Amino acid sequence: MVCFFDFNLIDITASDCKMKGFKKNPKVVAREAEGEYFLIPVGENPKDIKKILRLNQLGWFIWKRIDETKELDQLVSLICKAFDVGSETAHRDAQQFLRRLMKSGALISVKESQ
Amino acid sequence: MKQKIRIARGVVWHPVGHTHWVAALPGRDKREKCLLLDQSKVDFLERISASQELPFDTLKGPEKDIASKWLTPEFRLLEEVNEGLSPKFHERLAFAIFEEYQSAGRFENEHNLALYHQDEINDPFRQFEQVETTVSHLYRDPHPALDGKNYGTAFADILLEAGAVRAGHKILEVGCGTGIFGREFLREVKNRMPSIYKSLSYTFFDASPVLSKSQEKLNKEHGNIVTFVTGDVQTHAFLEDAFDLVIANEMIADLPVEKFMKTDTNGDLQAVEALELASRFGLDFSDAPPRFVLNTGALKFLEKIQHTLKPKGSAYITEYGSLYSYAKARTITDHTEFTIHFGHLLTASQGLGFEASVQTLIEFLHFAGDLKVLDDQTHHALFGHLMPFLGMEGDAVRIYTQDMFSDIYPELAEKTRNLVFVRLDSLGGIIYPSDFYSLRLEKK
């Protein structure tokens, strides 16, 4: 069983954290529809659609940049520029959001997926 | 504990003789869909119907037993009221994505769509009345939903008002069905703009030789302004800058689709052809399920239009689909078609240099969305089961308002109970305009 709270795999509280420890779950579909943003798990059975995440603009912004961002600080810097917020707020929001993604299974640890 | 019960959607009942009634249920499966009921049971049905919803626990003795029986899948005369179970937008979206994923899974066993339309259509009217009913066929006669016009007439009016049909124009219709749409389109141009009509050239282009013959037969009245060509739109060598207007009405779902996988462990797109298509049409597949179906035939058709349309020429494409959903399989009697991702088509059109826009078909043709029409489930129960049981013949390939139904079937309108009429725009599915879109292109 995947433990989404295993912060030994990735310490996202550290400012210099590497964002290499997790990746997007390939079975989670990110879709923009009717002006809203969703992360939706998909599988062989309709019951696989267990938990749908509705993202706000910041959440969508982060999700779209997870693949291309190597460091949390790099992501924080992008958020600061796009949303005109301070780095402390951006850091806190990004951290909380990434934790939620891991908890929901939208992000999985690289080790677990291998 | 059962909460509230009501009459199951679509169920109707009608008297037979003096003492009994027959109840008909919707559905297309082969199970028995008519039940004979005595007066006391119908009184009970009427009581539930009158109260709309009845708390199950208020029922006593035999009525409770009857209701329990009627709630079972075997009878389905009643259903439980599941308040709060009406799917919300995100739940519908989640199910749509599940369908997209599943559609790619069942892909291997489907028919070759191009060959199906080329070789397997034997009877034009049977095709559109029993196999694959289209919106344009449902509205082939004047209808209050289109302000008293038929589909082809309404289509012509919109294009005339948009200035898309002018003197000397060469028009290409691709995938022309029985030929009724083109005939009515041209009749309207003739009525409104006789001088323009005389100067037009209208080409009916179809994959099916049988449908081509039907188009020719139905369009003799249009004399030498019409031409009929049988061919495969994917391979046909259309001349460059040849047409001022291209119409593809409810055709592009017949074009081929391809299945792709997000094959690597990161979920990144690896299939070479999918990457090539993404680049060629400016598409982004990052929002696709792990496996998905692309409307490749429809996308390549846009390139054909780009090639054969004159500068400033326009094209109008209508089909069943969605603005944000990948192709989903829809089984239509004897073959499977795939819904259209109009978001992809819009992006691809703009990438090809078109001025492009998408509207719902309801907006495009000015359908009266608030018009009350016979509910689809009631329609199934009536035309599929009650009328055959009563030995009556009826035209099921039509959308009925209450007045139309009363005029054509006065006895049914008077005696059948629980006839339900709903807003036209509340009905969804492959024959209702709510789920259709219209893509307008203009070549710069």
HADDOCK unambig.tbl for C-alpha pairs under 7 A between the chains (distance, minus, plus):
assign (segid A and resid 24 and name CA) (segid B and resid 266 and name CA) 6.97 0.50 0.50
assign (segid A and resid 26 and name CA) (segid B and resid 266 and name CA) 6.15 0.50 0.50
assign (segid A and resid 26 and name CA) (segid B and resid 267 and name CA) 4.58 0.50 0.50
assign (segid A and resid 26 and name CA) (segid B and resid 290 and name CA) 6.47 0.50 0.50
assign (segid A and resid 27 and name CA) (segid B and resid 290 and name CA) 6.10 0.50 0.50
assign (segid A and resid 29 and name CA) (segid B and resid 287 and name CA) 5.85 0.50 0.50
assign (segid A and resid 29 and name CA) (segid B and resid 288 and name CA) 6.34 0.50 0.50
assign (segid A and resid 29 and name CA) (segid B and resid 289 and name CA) 5.54 0.50 0.50
assign (segid A and resid 30 and name CA) (segid B and resid 287 and name CA) 5.07 0.50 0.50
assign (segid A and resid 31 and name CA) (segid B and resid 287 and name CA) 5.25 0.50 0.50
assign (segid A and resid 33 and name CA) (segid B and resid 324 and name CA) 6.19 0.50 0.50
assign (segid A and resid 40 and name CA) (segid B and resid 94 and name CA) 6.13 0.50 0.50
assign (segid A and resid 42 and name CA) (segid B and resid 98 and name CA) 5.81 0.50 0.50
assign (segid A and resid 46 and name CA) (segid B and resid 98 and name CA) 6.69 0.50 0.50
assign (segid A and resid 49 and name CA) (segid B and resid 94 and name CA) 6.80 0.50 0.50
